[in-house]
Amino acid sequence: MAAAVAAAHGAGFGMVCLSDHPFPGSGLRFGEATKRVGAVFKADPALRGGWLLALRGGMGPSSVPDSEADSLEAGLEAALARLGAPRTDLFLLEQPDRLAHPRKTAAALARLVQRGLASAVGVANHPSSAIRALAAYLEVPLAAIELSFSALDIDSLLDGTLDLAMELGATVLAAAPLSEGQIGDRPGLAASVTARATIRALDAVAGQQGVGRAAVAAAFVASHAARPVPLFGTQEPAELRAAPDLFRVRLEQADWYRILHAAQGGH
C-alpha cells in the first residue's frame, strides 16, 4: 500500500479515492483500506498533501445502502478518524438508497458539508434517473459523478449519464478506465472477441505514438466531451508511474471513433 501511494503521489495524481467497503476479491475487511492509507499518511505526512481526498460512503459492513443522515455522518467520521484527516474534499454516496426519498438523501448530504466533514458531495454507481432526482433537491452543488467508463464499458456513453453530468456541471470520475486490466498493458486478459478488436484499435494508436496501450485507453476516456477524470484502481507502482503517459496521447477524432466502433462490436 505504501509503495502504491508513493508512486501515485510521485506521478502527480490529482486525487486519491478510498472506500471503507472492500471490493470483491480484495481480501480486505471493512475499513481496512482507509486504515492502511491513514498509516501511510502518518508515516510520511508529505504524501497527504498535493492531491484531493475523496471518500465513498453510505454502505456499512453489511453492504446495505443507508443514506440516513446519522449513518452517513457516523460512517464518514469513522473513516476520517482512520485516515487521521479532519475532513474530506469530496464525499461520494456509494450506492443509491432505494428506500430513501431523494429529498431526504439530499438533506443528509448537505448536512455533511454544513458540518464541515466534506467540502463537496457527489454520487457513485447511480443511474441517471436517480442522479437527476437527487440533484433536484440538493441545496449544495452535485460536484462529482463517479461511473464506470472505458473502451469496453460504454454504457454511460449510451444511457445518458455522461450527458447528464455535463448538464449538471458535475465532474465525471471514470472508474475502471482499463476495464480492470482487460485493455491495459498486461498480457492475456482480453477474453472476448470485442475486447480483442478493441485492443487492436488501441494498439494501432499506441504504436503510432510510442506509448503503451493503457495510455491510449485512458486517453479515450479523458477525450470525451465531459472530460472525465480516469480513476485507476491498480496498486502496481510501475503502472501508476506510467499512467500520466495518457497526456502524451493525441487522439484524433477518427481514432476515437475507430476505438468506439470496435467497442460496439465492429471489427
N, C-alpha and C positions, 0 to 999 in steps of 0.2 A: 504493500500500500504506500509506504513512504517513497519508494522509488518512482511509482506512478505519479504521485502528487508532485514530486520534484521535477519529473520530466515534463508534465503538463505546464507547470509554472514556468519552467525554463523555456518552453517552446512558445510562450506568450499567449496561452489560452486566456480568454476573457472571462470565463465563468467555470465554477465547479458546481455541479448539480447533484444533490445527495437525497437519499430516501432512507427512512428507518425500515421501511418494508423491504425485505430481501427479494431479489429477483430469483425466479425459479432456477434451480441448479447451481446457485452461487455458494451454497453451503454455509451461508451466514445466518445468524439469528437476528430477530427483530432488534433494531437499534445498534447492531454491531458495526455497521458501515460508518455511521456518524461518530461512534465512539472511537473507531480506529483513526479516522481522519482528524478528530479532535486531538488525539495523542500525537499525530504528526505535526499539527499546528503548534502544540505546546512545546514539542522538542525543537522546532525550528520556526519561531514566530514570523520570520521573513516570508515564509510560504503562505501566510494568511493574507498578506497584502497584495494589491495589484490586480485582483480579479473580483468579480461579483460572486456572492454566495447565494445559491438557490436551494431551497429545501422543499421536497414534496411531502405532503401530509394528508391527513384525512382518512387514513386506514390504520387501524390498530393492529395488535398482534394476531387478532382473529381473522384478518384480511377482509373485514366487513366495512364498506364505506360508511363514514359517520361524519357528517358536516355540522353537527351541533356545535354551537359557539364554545361551550365549555370544553368539549372534547378537542376541538381544533386548538384552542389556547393551551390546554394542558399538554397535548402532544407536541406542539411547537416549543413550548417552554422546556420540555424534557430534552428534545433534540438539541436545542441551543445550549443547554447545560452540558450535554455530552461533547459538544463541539467547543465549549468554552467561549461562546460568542454571545454578545448582548442582544443581537437581532440578526435577521436575515435580510438580504437585499431583495429577495423575491421568494414568496411562498406560493407553491403550486398545489392546488387541490387535485389529489392524485387520481380520483375516480369520481364520477357523478353519483350523488346520493339520491337514488330514485324515490326514496320515501320522504324527502325534504322538498318543500316548495322553494323555487329559486329565490323568492323574496327573502326567505329565512336564511338560505345559504349566503346570499349576497350580504345580509346584515352581519353574519358571522365573519365573513372575510373582511369586511370593512372594519370590524372591531379589532382585528389583528393589526391593521395599520394605525388605527386610533390609539391603541395601547403601545405602539412603538415596537412591537415584536417583529413586524415586517415593514419594509419600506414600500413594497408593492406586492400585488397579488396577481395570480393567473390560474390557469387550469391545465391539466394534463389528461389525455385519454378521454376527452369529452367529444361526443358527436356535435355537429354544427348546430343542431336544434337546441341542445342543452346549453351550448355556449351563448346562443342568441337570447334565450330565455333568462339566463343569469345576468348577462350584460344589461338587459333592460331594467334590472332592479339595483345594480351596483351603484353605490354612492361614490366609489373611487374608480379610477380607470382600470379596465382589464388590461394589465400591462403585457401579458405574455400568454401564448397558447402553445403548449407542447403537444406534438403529434408525431406519428410515425411517417417518415417520408424518405424514400430512396428511389433509385432507379429500378428497384424490384418491388417497391411498395408505393404505388402511385394513387392509392385510394383517396387520400386527402386532396390530390390534384383534381380528381374527378367528382368528388361528392360535395364540393363547395366549401370545405373547411378552410382552405388556403384563401379563397376569395373572401370569406367572412373575416378572416384575420386582417386582410387589407382594409375591408370596410370599417372595422372597429379600430384600426390603427394599432393593433397589438403586434408585438414582436413574436415571430414564429421560431420556436425551438424545435429543430428537426431531430427526433430521436432515431437511432439506428440508421445513419446515412449510408452505412456499408452493408445493410441487411444482415446484421450480426455476423459479418465476415464473409458472406457469400460472394460479394463483389469487391472485397478488399484484396490485399496483396498476398494473402495466404493461399496456398495451392489446394485444390481438391475439395472445396466446399460447395461449389455450384452443383446443385442436384437436379435441376430441371433444364429442359430444352430452352425455355425462355431465359433462364439465368445464363446459360452458356452463350446465347445470342447477344444478350446484354453485355456480357464480358467482352465479346469480340468488338462490339461498338465502342466500349470504353477503352480497350487496348489500342484501337486504331488511333484515338486521340492521344493516349499516353505515349505511344511510340513516336508520334509526330513531335510531341513537345518535351520529350525526355523526362517524364515524371512517372510515378507509379500509378497503377490503376486506381488505388484508393483515393489519390488526389483528384483524379478526374471524376470519380463517383461523388465525392464531396462537393466538387465544383458544380456538378449537375444539380445538386440540391440547392446550393447557395445562389445559383443563377436565376432561379425562379423570381418572378416579379415581386413576390412577398419578401424577398431577401431573407430566407430562413437562415438561422444560425445552427450549423451542424453540431449535434451533441454526440461525441464519441464515447462509446461505452467501454472500449478496450482499456486494460490496465498494463499493457505491454509498453514499457518505456520507449522502445525503438519506434513503435507505431505512433505513439503520442508525439515524439520528436519529429516524425515525418509528416504529421497532419498539416502543418502550415504550408506544405507544398501546394495545397489547393489554391493558394493565392498566386501561384505561378502559372496556373492554367488559364488560357484564353479560349474559352469555349464559344466557338462561333454558333450562330443561330442554327445553321444547318446541322452542326454536330449535335447540338442539344436535342433537336427533333429526331435525329437518327437514333440516338440513345432511347428516347421515348418510344419510338416506333418499335424498337427491339423489345422494350419492356412490355409493350402491349401485345406481344406475340408475333411481331414481324421478324423475319429472318434475313 
